[in-house]
Amino acid sequence: MSFKAIDKKKKLLEGHRPFPKHTLKSLRENMLVEWTYNSNAIEGNTLTISETKVVLEGITVGGKSMREHLEVINHKYAIIFLEGLVKNNEPLSEWNIKNLHRLVLKNIDDENAGEYRCENVVISGAKHRPPEHFLIKEHMERMVAECNEKWQQLHPIERAALLHGEFVKVHPFIDGNGRTARLLLNFELMKGGYPPTIIKAEMRPKYYDALDLAHTTGDYSKFVELVAECVETSLDLWLSVLK
C-alpha cells in the first residue's frame, strides 16, 4: 500500500518541532490514558476511560478488581520504560521484550512475568495455533534478528505491524501477549518519529480478524492497513492541536 498521505502528514508534524512544552505535556497525558484504556479494554479490562484516568492518578475505583487496577498501573510504567528505550535508541532485543512483559504482569503473575511459556496453548477464536513451547526461543531469536536486519528496508508502519503480528503469532508468554505486542508496535513507530498509535477497543473484531488472516495465510495487507489507519488518526490529532 502507499504511505504517501501519511508520510506527508508526518513531515508536517516534523515541521512543528520542537513542540510547545505544555502542548506536548497535554498530548502525552491524553496518550497515556487512551493507550492504557484501549489496550486493556481489548483484553477484557472493564474499567471505563474515565475510571482508567482516575487510577492513573492514584485513586482506587470501587467495585473493580485489584488485577484491573494493576493492569492500568503496570501499563503506565511499561510505557515509561518504552519511552526510555526509544529515547536511548535501543535496538529490539529479547531482553527488552522480556522487561516490557515483566512490567505488564508485575504483581499480577510474577512467576510468569518476563518468562517464556513452558507449556503449549491454543488461542480461542483463532485458526492459527502458536508454536510448541520448546520452539519459542528459536522463533523469538529469528523475529528479533529479522526486525533488526531484513525488515529495516520496510516502511516503519509495515515493520511495526509485522513485529506486532509475528510476536503474537509466536505467543511467547502465558499471558500479556496482546498488551506487549501493542507496546512493541509503538516501539518501532516511535523510533521512526511517529507519535504513539492507539488501536481502539471498538476495532477489536477487525483487529483480530486481520491478525488471524495474517497468521494463517501470511498476508499482512489487512493488518498493515489497520495499523496505517490508526497511525493517520494519531497524526491528525497531533496536527490539529499543534496548528
C-alpha positions in Angstrom: 0.0 0.0 0.0 1.0 3.6 -0.4 2.0 5.6 2.6 2.3 8.9 0.7 -0.5 10.7 2.6 0.8 9.5 6.0 4.4 10.5 5.1 3.2 14.0 4.1 1.4 14.4 7.5 4.4 13.1 9.4 6.6 15.7 7.5 4.1 18.4 8.6 4.4 17.2 12.2 8.2 17.3 12.0 7.9 21.0 10.9 6.3 21.8 14.3 9.3 20.5 16.3 10.3 21.4 18.9 6.8 21.0 20.3 5.5 23.6 22.8 6.2 22.3 26.3 2.6 22.5 27.7 1.0 21.2 24.4 3.4 18.2 24.5 2.5 17.5 28.1 -1.2 17.5 27.4 -0.8 15.3 24.3 1.3 12.8 26.3 -1.3 12.7 29.2 -4.1 12.1 26.7 -2.0 9.4 25.0 -1.3 7.7 28.4 -5.0 7.4 29.2 -6.2 6.4 25.7 -3.4 3.9 25.1 -3.8 2.3 28.5 -7.6 2.2 28.4 -7.9 0.8 24.9 -5.1 -1.8 25.2 -6.5 -3.1 28.5 -10.1 -3.0 27.2 -9.2 -5.2 24.2 -8.1 -7.8 26.7 -11.3 -7.6 28.8 -10.5 -5.0 31.4 -13.8 -3.4 32.5 -12.5 0.0 33.7 -14.0 2.8 31.7 -11.8 5.5 30.2 -12.7 7.9 33.0 -12.0 5.2 35.6 -8.7 4.5 33.9 -7.7 8.2 34.2 -8.6 8.1 37.9 -6.5 5.0 38.5 -3.6 6.6 36.7 -3.9 9.5 39.1 -3.5 7.1 42.0 -7.1 6.8 43.1 -8.9 3.4 43.7 -12.2 2.7 41.9 -14.8 0.9 44.0 -16.2 -2.4 42.7 -13.3 -3.1 40.4 -10.8 -5.9 41.0 -7.2 -5.4 42.1 -6.0 -7.0 38.9 -7.8 -4.4 36.8 -6.2 -1.7 38.8 -2.7 -3.3 38.4 -3.2 -3.6 34.7 -3.6 0.1 34.4 -0.7 1.0 36.7 1.6 -1.6 35.1 0.8 -0.3 31.6 1.7 3.2 32.6 5.2 2.0 33.8 5.6 -0.1 30.7 5.0 3.0 28.6 7.5 5.0 30.6 10.1 2.2 30.1 9.3 2.1 26.4 9.8 5.8 26.1 13.3 5.4 27.7 14.2 2.7 25.1 13.1 5.0 22.3 14.9 8.0 23.7 18.1 5.9 24.0 17.6 4.5 20.5 17.8 0.9 21.9 17.6 -1.9 19.4 14.9 -4.5 19.6 16.1 -7.4 21.8 14.7 -10.4 23.7 15.9 -8.7 26.9 13.9 -5.6 26.3 10.8 -7.6 25.2 11.0 -9.6 28.5 11.4 -6.4 30.5 8.4 -4.9 28.9 6.4 -8.0 29.6 7.7 -8.2 33.2 6.3 -4.7 33.8 2.9 -5.7 32.2 2.4 -8.6 34.6 4.2 -7.2 37.7 2.3 -8.2 40.9 -0.3 -10.0 38.7 1.7 -13.1 37.8 5.3 -12.6 39.0 6.1 -16.3 38.3 5.5 -15.9 34.6 6.3 -12.2 34.2 9.2 -11.8 31.7 9.5 -15.6 31.2 8.6 -17.5 28.0 5.8 -20.0 28.5 6.7 -23.6 29.4 3.5 -25.2 28.0 1.5 -25.3 24.8 -1.5 -23.1 24.2 -4.4 -22.5 21.8 -6.0 -19.1 21.2 -9.8 -19.1 21.4 -11.5 -17.9 18.3 -8.3 -18.0 16.1 -7.5 -20.6 13.4 -3.8 -20.2 14.0 -2.1 -22.3 16.6 1.1 -20.9 18.3 4.3 -22.9 18.1 5.1 -25.5 20.8 6.8 -24.1 23.9 10.2 -25.6 23.2 10.4 -23.7 19.9 9.7 -20.3 21.3 13.3 -19.3 21.9 14.2 -20.1 18.4 11.2 -18.2 17.0 11.9 -15.1 19.1 15.6 -15.1 18.1 14.7 -15.2 14.5 12.0 -12.5 14.8 14.4 -10.1 16.6 17.1 -10.7 14.0 14.8 -10.2 11.1 13.4 -7.0 12.6 16.8 -5.5 13.2 18.1 -6.5 9.8 15.8 -7.7 7.0 12.8 -5.7 7.9 14.8 -2.4 8.1 14.2 -2.0 4.4 10.4 -1.8 5.0 8.4 1.3 5.7 8.2 1.9 9.5 4.5 1.2 9.6 5.0 -2.1 7.8 7.8 -3.0 10.1 5.9 -2.1 13.2 2.8 -4.1 12.0 5.0 -7.1 11.1 6.7 -7.0 14.5 3.4 -6.9 16.3 1.9 -9.7 14.1 4.9 -12.1 14.3 5.2 -11.6 18.1 1.5 -12.5 18.6 1.9 -15.4 16.2 4.6 -16.9 18.5 2.6 -16.0 21.6 5.7 -16.4 23.7 4.1 -15.7 27.1 1.3 -17.4 29.0 -0.5 -14.0 29.5 0.0 -10.4 28.5 0.9 -11.0 24.8 -1.6 -8.5 23.4 -0.5 -5.6 25.6 3.2 -6.4 25.0 2.5 -6.6 21.2 0.9 -3.2 21.1 3.8 -1.8 23.1 6.2 -3.3 20.6 4.1 -1.8 17.7 4.7 1.7 19.2 8.3 0.9 19.9 9.0 0.7 16.2 6.7 3.6 15.3 8.1 6.0 17.9 11.7 5.1 16.9 10.6 6.1 13.4 9.4 9.5 14.6 5.7 8.8 14.7 3.5 9.8 17.7 2.2 6.8 19.8 -0.6 5.0 17.9 -3.6 3.5 19.6 -5.7 0.6 18.4 -9.2 1.4 19.7 -11.1 -1.2 21.7 -14.1 -0.9 19.2 -11.8 -2.1 16.5 -11.2 -5.4 18.3 -13.1 -7.7 15.8 -11.5 -6.2 12.8 -8.1 -6.2 14.6 -8.3 -9.9 15.5 -9.6 -10.9 12.0 -6.7 -9.1 10.3 -4.2 -10.8 12.6 -5.7 -14.3 12.1 -5.7 -13.8 8.3 -2.0 -12.8 8.5 -1.1 -15.8 10.7 -2.9 -18.4 8.6 -2.1 -17.0 5.1 1.0 -14.9 5.5 -1.0 -11.9 4.0 -0.3 -8.9 6.3 -2.0 -6.4 4.0 -5.2 -6.0 6.0 -3.3 -5.7 9.3 -0.9 -3.1 7.8 -3.9 -1.2 6.5 -5.4 -1.2 10.0 -2.2 0.0 11.6 -1.8 2.7 9.0 -5.4 3.9 9.7 -4.5 4.2 13.4 -1.2 6.0 12.7 -3.0 8.5 10.5 -5.7 9.1 13.2 -2.9 9.8 15.7 -1.1 12.2 13.3 -4.4 14.0 12.7 -4.8 14.5 16.4 -1.3 15.9 16.9 -1.6 18.2 13.9 -5.0 19.5 15.0 -3.5 20.5 18.4 -0.2 21.9 17.1 -1.6 24.0 14.2 
